[in-house]
Amino acid sequence: MRGIPVGNKISKLPIMQGQMALRVALDPLSGAVAAAGGVGLMTGTGLISRTSGSDELVQRIGEARHLAAGGILGLGVMYAVDQFDAILNVAIEERVDLVVIGAGFAREPFNRLAAAGIPGFAIISSERLASIVSRVPTIAGVVVESGQAGGHLGPADVNISIWDLFPPVLRTLREGGFEGPVIAAGGIRYGWEIRRLMEMGAAGVQIGTLFAMTTESSAPDTMKEAWLRARGTKVVHVSPVGMPGRVVEMQDLDSLPRLAAPEQGCIDCLKRCAHRGDPTQKHCIHLSLRNAALGRIKFGPEGEVQEGLVFSGSRVGEINDIVPAKTRIDTLMREFWEGYPE
C-alpha cells in the first residue's frame, strides 16, 4: 500500500478528507487528518470577508499547518463562488501543498497553480470532463466524485455509484494520456472499499461525511445531531446554483431562508445565482448553509430539519457515532487490511 502522490510528496495513507465548505472542514479537522497520515483539506469558501479581507483564511491555514505536524495540507476551493480568485491567491501566497477545485471547471486556475509549483487537483464526474482534463497538462491529479457524495452533484445520473462511475472515467483519463493520481470519491464508508477501489486503479479515496462526523469537525452540534438522526438521504433540485444536491432525508425544503430582495442582504457569494435573479423562486444558498453551520437549524415535530440546509453523503445512515478523526482513520485502515468481512 502506498499513499496519495501530491507533487513531490506522498501521504502515508491513501485517504483524502473531503473539502466540506462553509465552516465544516476548517483547521482542526484538516490538521488532524494530515497529522494522522492522510491528506487534509481545509475549505477556503466563506473565509474571506469584505471587512477583514483574507485575515481569517490566512490565520486558519497557519493553524492547520501547525496541527498537521508536517503532514500534507491542502485547500479546497469552489470555482462557482465569487471569491474564487481571492481564495486561490491566498493558497498560492501561503504555499499550501495542494489545491482541489470543484463546482465548476476552467483551465486557467490550474495553469496558475502549476506556475507557482502547487499541484492542482480537479473534481470531475463524467467521461466528458475526463477527456477534457486529460488534455490539460497542468492538472496534477483528479478526484472522481460519484452521485453518492453529499452536497452539489455533478453526474448526469445523480444516483450513480463510484463502482459504476470510476472505471469508465479512469479509462478515459488514461486513454487521453493523463498519468497523475486519480482519487475515488462519493459513498465510500469502509476500509475494504478503499482497498477494492485501489485494486481498480485508484491512488486513494476522498471521504467527506465520515470526517464531518468527528470531534474535530467544525460543524455545530445541531448539524451533527441531524446526521446522527438521518437514516438516509434524498436528492433535491432547489439549489440556486443550478445543480442537484444530496441532503439528509428529513430536510424540510419549504423552510429554507430566502431574501425578500437582493438589496436586503445579498453578498453576491456566487458568480451565477438563480435566487439573485428572482428571490421568489429559490432559497438563498448562503443563508441556508450558514444557518446550518452556525447551529441555527431546528427540528420539526417529525424530526425534519428546518431553516437550514444539511448536505450529506448517501451512507450517513450507516454512521452512528462522533469520534476523533484519528479513530476514524485507524478503523478504516484496520478494515483495509482485514478485508471484506465474511
C-alpha positions as a LaTeX table, in Angstrom:
\begin{tabular}{lrrr}
\hline
Residue & $x$ (\AA) & $y$ (\AA) & $z$ (\AA) \\
\hline
Met1 & 0.00 & 0.00 & 0.00 \\
Arg2 & 1.21 & 3.48 & $-0.83$ \\
Gly3 & $-0.26$ & 6.88 & $-0.16$ \\
Ile4 & $-1.51$ & 9.61 & $-2.48$ \\
Pro5 & 1.17 & 11.41 & $-4.57$ \\
Val6 & 0.93 & 15.18 & $-4.12$ \\
Gly7 & 3.67 & 16.87 & $-6.11$ \\
Asn8 & 6.96 & 15.69 & $-4.64$ \\
Lys9 & 5.25 & 14.37 & $-1.51$ \\
Ile10 & 3.33 & 11.16 & $-0.82$ \\
Ser11 & 0.86 & 10.82 & 2.03 \\
Lys12 & 1.38 & 7.96 & 4.46 \\
Leu13 & $-2.18$ & 6.73 & 3.88 \\
Pro14 & $-4.43$ & 6.59 & 0.77 \\
Ile15 & $-7.07$ & 8.82 & 2.36 \\
Met16 & $-8.00$ & 12.39 & 1.45 \\
Gln17 & $-10.52$ & 14.25 & 3.59 \\
Gly18 & $-13.31$ & 15.97 & 1.64 \\
Gln19 & $-13.45$ & 19.74 & 1.31 \\
Met20 & $-16.71$ & 20.44 & 3.11 \\
Ala21 & $-17.46$ & 24.13 & 2.70 \\
Leu22 & $-18.88$ & 26.82 & 4.97 \\
Arg23 & $-17.13$ & 26.03 & 8.23 \\
Val24 & $-17.20$ & 22.25 & 8.43 \\
Ala25 & $-13.69$ & 21.38 & 7.22 \\
Leu26 & $-11.58$ & 24.02 & 8.95 \\
Asp27 & $-8.13$ & 23.89 & 10.58 \\
Pro28 & $-8.95$ & 21.44 & 13.42 \\
Leu29 & $-10.23$ & 18.74 & 11.05 \\
Ser30 & $-7.82$ & 19.19 & 8.16 \\
Gly31 & $-4.86$ & 19.43 & 10.55 \\
Ala32 & $-5.92$ & 16.27 & 12.39 \\
Val33 & $-6.31$ & 14.25 & 9.18 \\
Ala34 & $-2.94$ & 15.43 & 7.88 \\
Ala35 & $-1.24$ & 14.63 & 11.19 \\
Ala36 & $-2.72$ & 11.11 & 11.09 \\
Gly37 & $-1.16$ & 10.43 & 7.70 \\
Gly38 & $-3.94$ & 11.38 & 5.29 \\
Val39 & $-4.34$ & 14.43 & 3.06 \\
Gly40 & $-6.15$ & 17.16 & 4.99 \\
Leu41 & $-8.23$ & 19.67 & 3.01 \\
Met42 & $-9.39$ & 22.89 & 4.58 \\
Thr43 & $-12.19$ & 24.74 & 2.83 \\
Gly44 & $-11.49$ & 28.25 & 1.62 \\
Thr45 & $-15.14$ & 29.09 & 0.97 \\
Gly46 & $-16.62$ & 31.74 & 3.23 \\
Leu47 & $-13.35$ & 32.66 & 4.91 \\
Ile48 & $-12.74$ & 35.93 & 3.09 \\
Ser49 & $-14.91$ & 38.86 & 4.13 \\
Arg50 & $-15.41$ & 42.41 & 2.93 \\
Thr51 & $-14.39$ & 43.79 & 6.32 \\
Ser52 & $-11.35$ & 41.72 & 7.31 \\
Gly53 & $-10.29$ & 40.53 & 3.88 \\
Ser54 & $-8.30$ & 37.30 & 3.90 \\
Asp55 & $-7.09$ & 37.55 & 7.51 \\
Glu56 & $-9.16$ & 34.63 & 8.80 \\
Leu57 & $-8.22$ & 32.36 & 5.90 \\
Val58 & $-4.51$ & 33.08 & 6.33 \\
Gln59 & $-4.71$ & 32.54 & 10.08 \\
Arg60 & $-6.57$ & 29.25 & 9.73 \\
Ile61 & $-4.09$ & 27.94 & 7.17 \\
Gly62 & $-1.34$ & 28.68 & 9.69 \\
Glu63 & $-3.22$ & 26.89 & 12.47 \\
Ala64 & $-3.92$ & 23.90 & 10.22 \\
Arg65 & $-0.28$ & 23.71 & 9.23 \\
His66 & 0.74 & 23.68 & 12.88 \\
Leu67 & $-1.74$ & 20.90 & 13.69 \\
Ala68 & $-0.68$ & 18.91 & 10.60 \\
Ala69 & 2.81 & 18.46 & 12.11 \\
Gly70 & 4.45 & 18.06 & 8.71 \\
Gly71 & 1.57 & 16.16 & 7.11 \\
Ile72 & 0.09 & 17.09 & 3.73 \\
Leu73 & $-2.32$ & 20.01 & 3.92 \\
Gly74 & $-4.35$ & 21.47 & 1.06 \\
Leu75 & $-7.12$ & 23.93 & 0.35 \\
Gly76 & $-10.47$ & 23.13 & $-1.23$ \\
Val77 & $-11.91$ & 25.83 & $-3.50$ \\
Met78 & $-15.29$ & 26.01 & $-5.24$ \\
Tyr79 & $-14.95$ & 27.52 & $-8.71$ \\
Ala80 & $-18.58$ & 28.70 & $-8.59$ \\
Val81 & $-18.03$ & 31.15 & $-5.72$ \\
Asp82 & $-17.42$ & 34.82 & $-6.42$ \\
Gln83 & $-14.34$ & 34.86 & $-4.17$ \\
Phe84 & $-12.63$ & 32.07 & $-6.10$ \\
Asp85 & $-9.74$ & 34.19 & $-7.40$ \\
Ala86 & $-9.11$ & 35.76 & $-3.99$ \\
Ile87 & $-9.04$ & 32.34 & $-2.31$ \\
Leu88 & $-6.71$ & 30.98 & $-4.98$ \\
Asn89 & $-4.38$ & 33.95 & $-4.44$ \\
Val90 & $-4.14$ & 33.13 & $-0.74$ \\
Ala91 & $-3.48$ & 29.45 & $-1.47$ \\
Ile92 & $-0.57$ & 30.43 & $-3.69$ \\
Glu93 & 0.80 & 33.06 & $-1.30$ \\
Glu94 & 0.63 & 30.67 & 1.65 \\
Arg95 & 2.21 & 27.82 & $-0.32$ \\
Val96 & $-0.31$ & 25.11 & 0.60 \\
Asp97 & 0.64 & 21.59 & $-0.50$ \\
Leu98 & $-2.22$ & 21.27 & $-3.00$ \\
Val99 & $-5.46$ & 22.91 & $-4.15$ \\
Val100 & $-8.56$ & 20.88 & $-5.03$ \\
Ile101 & $-11.05$ & 22.67 & $-7.28$ \\
Gly102 & $-14.69$ & 21.61 & $-7.62$ \\
Ala103 & $-18.12$ & 23.04 & $-8.53$ \\
Gly104 & $-17.02$ & 24.12 & $-11.99$ \\
Phe105 & $-14.02$ & 23.87 & $-14.26$ \\
Ala106 & $-11.61$ & 26.14 & $-16.11$ \\
Arg107 & $-8.04$ & 25.61 & $-17.29$ \\
Glu108 & $-6.54$ & 28.92 & $-16.18$ \\
Pro109 & $-6.51$ & 28.25 & $-12.39$ \\
Phe110 & $-4.52$ & 25.06 & $-12.91$ \\
Asn111 & $-2.04$ & 26.95 & $-15.10$ \\
Arg112 & $-1.58$ & 29.50 & $-12.30$ \\
Leu113 & $-1.08$ & 26.79 & $-9.69$ \\
Ala114 & 1.42 & 24.91 & $-11.84$ \\
Ala115 & 3.38 & 28.10 & $-12.45$ \\
Ala116 & 3.56 & 28.56 & $-8.68$ \\
Gly117 & 4.68 & 24.96 & $-8.18$ \\
Ile118 & 1.48 & 23.91 & $-6.37$ \\
Pro119 & $-0.34$ & 20.74 & $-7.51$ \\
Gly120 & $-3.91$ & 21.38 & $-8.60$ \\
Phe121 & $-6.49$ & 18.58 & $-8.44$ \\
Ala122 & $-9.77$ & 18.74 & $-10.39$ \\
Ile123 & $-13.05$ & 17.22 & $-9.19$ \\
Ile124 & $-14.94$ & 15.66 & $-12.10$ \\
Ser125 & $-17.96$ & 13.39 & $-12.50$ \\
Ser126 & $-18.14$ & 12.41 & $-16.18$ \\
Glu127 & $-16.24$ & 10.86 & $-19.04$ \\
Arg128 & $-16.74$ & 14.09 & $-20.99$ \\
Leu129 & $-14.84$ & 16.11 & $-18.40$ \\
Ala130 & $-12.26$ & 13.33 & $-18.14$ \\
Ser131 & $-11.47$ & 13.73 & $-21.84$ \\
Ile132 & $-11.04$ & 17.49 & $-21.34$ \\
Val133 & $-8.93$ & 17.15 & $-18.19$ \\
Ser134 & $-6.61$ & 14.65 & $-19.84$ \\
Arg135 & $-5.65$ & 17.38 & $-22.32$ \\
Val136 & $-4.69$ & 19.89 & $-19.62$ \\
Pro137 & $-1.07$ & 19.16 & $-18.68$ \\
Thr138 & $-1.10$ & 21.47 & $-15.66$ \\
Ile139 & $-3.64$ & 19.35 & $-13.78$ \\
Ala140 & $-1.71$ & 17.26 & $-11.25$ \\
Gly141 & $-4.48$ & 14.98 & $-10.02$ \\
Val142 & $-8.15$ & 14.14 & $-10.42$ \\
Val143 & $-10.92$ & 13.36 & $-7.94$ \\
Val144 & $-13.74$ & 11.29 & $-9.49$ \\
Glu145 & $-16.89$ & 12.05 & $-7.50$ \\
Ser146 & $-19.98$ & 9.85 & $-7.79$ \\
Gly147 & $-23.63$ & 10.70 & $-7.26$ \\
Gln148 & $-23.46$ & 9.20 & $-3.76$ \\
Ala149 & $-21.47$ & 12.17 & $-2.47$ \\
Gly150 & $-23.00$ & 14.83 & $-0.27$ \\
Gly151 & $-23.66$ & 18.37 & $-1.45$ \\
His152 & $-23.94$ & 19.52 & $-5.04$ \\
Leu153 & $-23.67$ & 16.69 & $-7.55$ \\
Gly154 & $-22.01$ & 16.64 & $-10.96$ \\
Pro155 & $-23.01$ & 13.30 & $-12.58$ \\
Ala156 & $-25.86$ & 13.19 & $-15.08$ \\
Asp157 & $-27.16$ & 10.18 & $-13.13$ \\
Val158 & $-27.44$ & 11.62 & $-9.62$ \\
Asn159 & $-27.55$ & 8.15 & $-8.07$ \\
Ile160 & $-24.60$ & 6.58 & $-9.89$ \\
Ser161 & $-22.23$ & 4.76 & $-7.55$ \\
Ile162 & $-18.47$ & 5.10 & $-7.51$ \\
Trp163 & $-18.28$ & 1.46 & $-8.61$ \\
Asp164 & $-20.08$ & 2.30 & $-11.85$ \\
Leu165 & $-18.59$ & 5.75 & $-12.44$ \\
Phe166 & $-14.93$ & 5.23 & $-11.59$ \\
Pro167 & $-13.93$ & 2.58 & $-14.18$ \\
Pro168 & $-15.07$ & 4.44 & $-17.35$ \\
Val169 & $-13.78$ & 7.80 & $-16.10$ \\
Leu170 & $-10.39$ & 6.31 & $-15.17$ \\
Arg171 & $-10.21$ & 4.57 & $-18.54$ \\
Thr172 & $-10.98$ & 7.83 & $-20.37$ \\
Leu173 & $-8.31$ & 9.67 & $-18.40$ \\
Arg174 & $-5.63$ & 7.06 & $-19.10$ \\
Glu175 & $-6.56$ & 6.73 & $-22.76$ \\
Gly176 & $-6.26$ & 10.51 & $-23.02$ \\
Gly177 & $-2.72$ & 10.36 & $-21.65$ \\
Phe178 & $-3.35$ & 11.56 & $-18.09$ \\
Glu179 & $-0.73$ & 9.95 & $-15.81$ \\
Gly180 & $-1.43$ & 11.64 & $-12.47$ \\
Pro181 & $-3.13$ & 10.19 & $-9.39$ \\
Val182 & $-6.88$ & 9.54 & $-9.67$ \\
Ile183 & $-8.89$ & 9.60 & $-6.44$ \\
Ala184 & $-12.28$ & 7.92 & $-5.96$ \\
Ala185 & $-14.97$ & 9.79 & $-4.02$ \\
Gly186 & $-18.63$ & 9.59 & $-3.09$ \\
Gly187 & $-20.36$ & 6.93 & $-0.99$ \\
Ile188 & $-17.25$ & 5.30 & 0.48 \\
Arg189 & $-17.83$ & 4.00 & 4.00 \\
Tyr190 & $-15.48$ & 1.12 & 4.89 \\
Gly191 & $-11.79$ & 0.35 & 4.64 \\
Trp192 & $-12.30$ & $-2.73$ & 2.47 \\
Glu193 & $-13.94$ & $-0.43$ & $-0.09$ \\
Ile194 & $-10.77$ & 1.65 & $-0.18$ \\
Arg195 & $-8.78$ & $-1.50$ & $-0.89$ \\
Arg196 & $-11.17$ & $-2.57$ & $-3.65$ \\
Leu197 & $-11.02$ & 0.86 & $-5.32$ \\
Met198 & $-7.23$ & 0.84 & $-5.21$ \\
Glu199 & $-7.26$ & $-2.58$ & $-6.86$ \\
Met200 & $-9.40$ & $-0.94$ & $-9.57$ \\
Gly201 & $-6.69$ & 1.68 & $-10.15$ \\
Ala202 & $-7.44$ & 4.45 & $-7.66$ \\
Ala203 & $-4.49$ & 6.15 & $-5.96$ \\
Gly204 & $-6.68$ & 6.60 & $-2.90$ \\
Val205 & $-10.09$ & 7.86 & $-1.83$ \\
Gln206 & $-11.70$ & 11.10 & $-0.74$ \\
Ile207 & $-14.14$ & 10.80 & 2.17 \\
Gly208 & $-16.42$ & 13.54 & 3.48 \\
Thr209 & $-19.32$ & 12.54 & 5.74 \\
Leu210 & $-17.25$ & 10.18 & 7.91 \\
Phe211 & $-14.94$ & 13.09 & 8.73 \\
Ala212 & $-17.74$ & 15.61 & 9.10 \\
Met213 & $-18.97$ & 13.36 & 11.92 \\
Thr214 & $-15.82$ & 13.70 & 14.04 \\
Thr215 & $-14.94$ & 15.67 & 17.14 \\
Glu216 & $-12.57$ & 17.92 & 15.14 \\
Ser217 & $-15.21$ & 18.80 & 12.56 \\
Ser218 & $-16.31$ & 22.42 & 12.97 \\
Ala219 & $-19.93$ & 21.51 & 12.23 \\
Pro220 & $-22.10$ & 22.56 & 15.21 \\
Asp221 & $-23.77$ & 20.03 & 17.49 \\
Thr222 & $-27.15$ & 20.53 & 15.82 \\
Met223 & $-25.75$ & 19.60 & 12.42 \\
Lys224 & $-24.01$ & 16.55 & 13.86 \\
Glu225 & $-27.29$ & 15.60 & 15.52 \\
Ala226 & $-29.04$ & 15.85 & 12.14 \\
Trp227 & $-26.51$ & 13.45 & 10.66 \\
Leu228 & $-26.86$ & 11.05 & 13.58 \\
Arg229 & $-30.65$ & 11.12 & 13.23 \\
Ala230 & $-30.51$ & 10.58 & 9.48 \\
Arg231 & $-31.43$ & 7.15 & 8.16 \\
Gly232 & $-30.99$ & 8.09 & 4.53 \\
Thr233 & $-30.66$ & 10.92 & 2.04 \\
Lys234 & $-32.51$ & 12.39 & $-0.91$ \\
Val235 & $-31.53$ & 14.37 & $-3.98$ \\
Val236 & $-33.19$ & 17.76 & $-4.36$ \\
His237 & $-33.25$ & 20.21 & $-7.26$ \\
Val238 & $-33.88$ & 23.50 & $-5.49$ \\
Ser239 & $-30.39$ & 24.98 & $-5.28$ \\
Pro240 & $-29.89$ & 28.36 & $-6.97$ \\
Val241 & $-26.54$ & 27.19 & $-8.36$ \\
Gly242 & $-28.46$ & 25.08 & $-10.86$ \\
Met243 & $-27.13$ & 21.72 & $-9.66$ \\
Pro244 & $-28.91$ & 18.95 & $-7.74$ \\
Gly245 & $-27.78$ & 18.34 & $-4.19$ \\
Arg246 & $-27.85$ & 15.40 & $-1.79$ \\
Val247 & $-29.28$ & 16.25 & 1.65 \\
Val248 & $-30.49$ & 14.36 & 4.69 \\
Glu249 & $-33.80$ & 12.63 & 4.02 \\
Met250 & $-35.70$ & 14.67 & 6.62 \\
Gln251 & $-34.75$ & 18.01 & 5.06 \\
Asp252 & $-37.67$ & 20.48 & 5.05 \\
Leu253 & $-37.29$ & 22.44 & 1.82 \\
Asp254 & $-40.16$ & 24.84 & 2.43 \\
Ser255 & $-38.43$ & 26.32 & 5.47 \\
Leu256 & $-35.18$ & 27.26 & 3.70 \\
Pro257 & $-34.45$ & 31.01 & 4.03 \\
Arg258 & $-34.98$ & 33.49 & 1.24 \\
Leu259 & $-34.03$ & 37.11 & 0.76 \\
Ala260 & $-37.04$ & 39.29 & 0.05 \\
Ala261 & $-34.89$ & 41.23 & $-2.39$ \\
Pro262 & $-31.17$ & 41.21 & $-3.31$ \\
Glu263 & $-30.64$ & 44.66 & $-1.74$ \\
Gln264 & $-31.72$ & 43.21 & 1.61 \\
Gly265 & $-28.52$ & 41.39 & 2.29 \\
Cys266 & $-27.27$ & 39.59 & $-0.84$ \\
Ile267 & $-23.50$ & 39.29 & $-0.65$ \\
Asp268 & $-23.06$ & 38.02 & $-4.23$ \\
Cys269 & $-21.47$ & 34.82 & $-2.98$ \\
Leu270 & $-21.88$ & 33.04 & $-6.33$ \\
Lys271 & $-20.83$ & 34.01 & $-9.81$ \\
Arg272 & $-24.26$ & 32.94 & $-11.05$ \\
Cys273 & $-27.31$ & 32.58 & $-8.80$ \\
Ala274 & $-30.94$ & 31.97 & $-9.77$ \\
His275 & $-32.13$ & 33.32 & $-6.42$ \\
Arg276 & $-30.42$ & 36.66 & $-7.03$ \\
Gly277 & $-32.30$ & 36.96 & $-10.30$ \\
Asp278 & $-35.69$ & 36.04 & $-8.81$ \\
Pro279 & $-35.79$ & 35.69 & $-4.98$ \\
Thr280 & $-39.27$ & 34.16 & $-5.09$ \\
Gln281 & $-38.09$ & 31.05 & $-6.94$ \\
Lys282 & $-35.17$ & 29.70 & $-4.90$ \\
His283 & $-33.78$ & 29.81 & $-1.39$ \\
Cys284 & $-30.59$ & 31.73 & $-0.59$ \\
Ile285 & $-27.84$ & 29.08 & $-0.61$ \\
His286 & $-25.55$ & 31.19 & 1.56 \\
Leu287 & $-28.16$ & 31.71 & 4.27 \\
Ser288 & $-29.29$ & 28.09 & 4.08 \\
Leu289 & $-25.79$ & 26.68 & 4.59 \\
Arg290 & $-24.76$ & 29.42 & 7.02 \\
Asn291 & $-27.74$ & 28.74 & 9.27 \\
Ala292 & $-26.71$ & 25.11 & 9.46 \\
Ala293 & $-23.03$ & 25.95 & 10.02 \\
Leu294 & $-23.90$ & 28.36 & 12.84 \\
Gly295 & $-26.17$ & 25.86 & 14.59 \\
Arg296 & $-29.40$ & 27.70 & 13.76 \\
Ile297 & $-31.29$ & 24.77 & 12.29 \\
Lys298 & $-34.34$ & 23.48 & 14.12 \\
Phe299 & $-36.07$ & 20.11 & 14.22 \\
Gly300 & $-39.77$ & 19.90 & 13.40 \\
Pro301 & $-42.36$ & 17.67 & 15.10 \\
Glu302 & $-41.47$ & 14.74 & 12.84 \\
Gly303 & $-37.72$ & 15.32 & 13.18 \\
Glu304 & $-37.44$ & 17.26 & 9.93 \\
Val305 & $-34.54$ & 19.69 & 9.55 \\
Gln306 & $-35.82$ & 23.26 & 9.28 \\
Glu307 & $-34.37$ & 26.70 & 8.47 \\
Gly308 & $-31.04$ & 25.41 & 7.24 \\
Leu309 & $-29.62$ & 23.05 & 4.61 \\
Val310 & $-27.80$ & 19.90 & 5.73 \\
Phe311 & $-25.87$ & 18.21 & 2.94 \\
Ser312 & $-24.88$ & 14.57 & 3.44 \\
Gly313 & $-23.32$ & 11.62 & 1.68 \\
Ser314 & $-25.57$ & 8.66 & 0.90 \\
Arg315 & $-24.08$ & 6.39 & 3.60 \\
Val316 & $-24.87$ & 8.68 & 6.54 \\
Gly317 & $-27.42$ & 6.19 & 7.89 \\
Glu318 & $-24.57$ & 3.71 & 8.48 \\
Ile319 & $-22.70$ & 6.09 & 10.82 \\
Asn320 & $-23.90$ & 6.22 & 14.41 \\
Asp321 & $-21.11$ & 7.93 & 16.33 \\
Ile322 & $-18.97$ & 11.06 & 16.63 \\
Val323 & $-15.33$ & 10.13 & 17.21 \\
Pro324 & $-11.88$ & 11.71 & 16.73 \\
Ala325 & $-10.55$ & 11.83 & 13.17 \\
Lys326 & $-7.63$ & 9.60 & 14.16 \\
Thr327 & $-10.09$ & 6.96 & 15.37 \\
Arg328 & $-11.92$ & 7.11 & 12.02 \\
Ile329 & $-8.67$ & 6.64 & 10.15 \\
Asp330 & $-7.47$ & 3.81 & 12.38 \\
Thr331 & $-10.78$ & 1.99 & 11.86 \\
Leu332 & $-10.65$ & 2.47 & 8.08 \\
Met333 & $-7.11$ & 1.14 & 7.91 \\
Arg334 & $-7.92$ & $-1.86$ & 10.10 \\
Glu335 & $-10.81$ & $-2.67$ & 7.76 \\
Phe336 & $-8.47$ & $-2.10$ & 4.81 \\
Trp337 & $-6.07$ & $-4.79$ & 5.98 \\
Glu338 & $-8.67$ & $-7.21$ & 7.33 \\
Gly339 & $-10.60$ & $-7.18$ & 4.06 \\
Tyr340 & $-14.28$ & $-7.74$ & 3.42 \\
Pro341 & $-15.97$ & $-9.45$ & 6.41 \\
Glu342 & $-17.24$ & $-12.98$ & 5.91 \\
\hline
\end{tabular}
